[in-house]
Amino acid sequence: MLKPQPLANAFAATAVIFILFLYFLKIIAPPIFKLLINSQFLGADIASQVPPANIANALGILIAVAVISWVLGYLVGIFYNKFNQ
């Protein structure tokens, strides 16, 4: 049995840490960021479509990712417990 709230917290924390890692990578090492992002899409130039890194975009994306991943984690916990009985 999974506890939904700790699972949701873990989902949100993991997602936020990953997004922060990508933002720092974009600022510190743009070629590595470009290689990492483009390799996920079989070489398509997706990294050029990423908006410039500024604090307003970063904060908005972090809040959205945290909320959506928390809700998803909570729902996974609830449905897992419901269907695993």
C-alpha positions as CSV (number, residue, x, y, z in Angstrom):
1,M,0.0,0.0,0.0
2,L,1.4,3.4,-1.0
3,K,0.8,6.5,1.0
4,P,-0.5,9.1,-1.6
5,Q,0.9,12.3,0.0
6,P,4.6,11.1,0.4
7,L,4.4,9.6,-3.1
8,A,3.2,12.9,-4.5
9,N,5.9,14.8,-2.6
10,A,8.5,12.5,-4.1
11,F,7.1,13.0,-7.6
12,A,7.1,16.8,-7.3
13,A,10.6,16.9,-5.7
14,T,12.1,14.7,-8.4
15,A,10.5,16.7,-11.2
16,V,11.6,20.1,-9.7
17,I,15.2,18.8,-9.2
18,F,15.3,17.6,-12.8
19,I,14.0,20.9,-14.2
20,L,16.6,22.8,-12.1
21,F,19.3,20.6,-13.4
22,L,18.3,21.3,-17.0
23,Y,18.1,25.0,-16.4
24,F,21.6,25.1,-14.8
25,L,22.9,22.9,-17.6
26,K,21.5,25.4,-20.1
27,I,23.2,28.3,-18.4
28,I,26.5,26.6,-17.6
29,A,27.1,24.2,-20.5
30,P,24.8,25.0,-23.5
31,P,26.4,22.4,-25.8
32,I,25.8,19.6,-23.4
33,F,22.2,20.8,-22.8
34,K,21.7,20.9,-26.6
35,L,23.1,17.4,-27.0
36,L,21.0,16.0,-24.1
37,I,17.7,17.6,-25.3
38,N,18.2,16.8,-29.0
39,S,19.2,13.2,-28.3
40,Q,15.8,12.6,-26.7
41,F,14.1,13.4,-30.0
42,L,16.3,11.4,-32.3
43,G,18.5,14.4,-33.3
44,A,15.7,16.8,-34.1
45,D,16.7,20.4,-33.2
46,I,14.4,20.8,-30.3
47,A,16.9,22.7,-28.1
48,S,16.7,25.7,-30.4
49,Q,12.9,26.0,-29.5
50,V,13.6,26.3,-25.8
51,P,12.9,29.9,-24.7
52,P,15.8,31.9,-23.2
53,A,16.4,31.3,-19.5
54,N,15.2,34.1,-17.3
55,I,13.9,34.1,-13.8
56,A,10.2,34.7,-14.7
57,N,10.1,31.7,-17.1
58,A,12.0,29.5,-14.7
59,L,9.7,30.3,-11.7
60,G,6.5,29.8,-13.8
61,I,7.7,26.5,-15.2
62,L,8.9,25.3,-11.7
63,I,5.5,26.1,-10.2
64,A,3.6,24.4,-13.0
65,V,5.8,21.3,-13.0
66,A,5.6,21.0,-9.2
67,V,1.9,21.3,-9.1
68,I,1.2,18.9,-12.0
69,S,3.7,16.3,-10.9
70,W,2.3,16.5,-7.3
71,V,-1.3,15.9,-8.5
72,L,-0.1,13.1,-10.8
73,G,1.8,11.4,-7.9
74,Y,-1.2,11.7,-5.6
75,L,-3.5,10.2,-8.2
76,V,-1.1,7.4,-8.9
77,G,-1.0,6.6,-5.2
78,I,-4.8,6.6,-4.9
79,F,-5.4,4.5,-7.9
80,Y,-2.6,2.1,-7.1
81,N,-4.1,1.5,-3.7
82,K,-7.6,1.2,-5.1
83,F,-6.7,-1.4,-7.7
84,N,-4.2,-3.3,-5.6
85,Q,-6.8,-4.5,-3.0
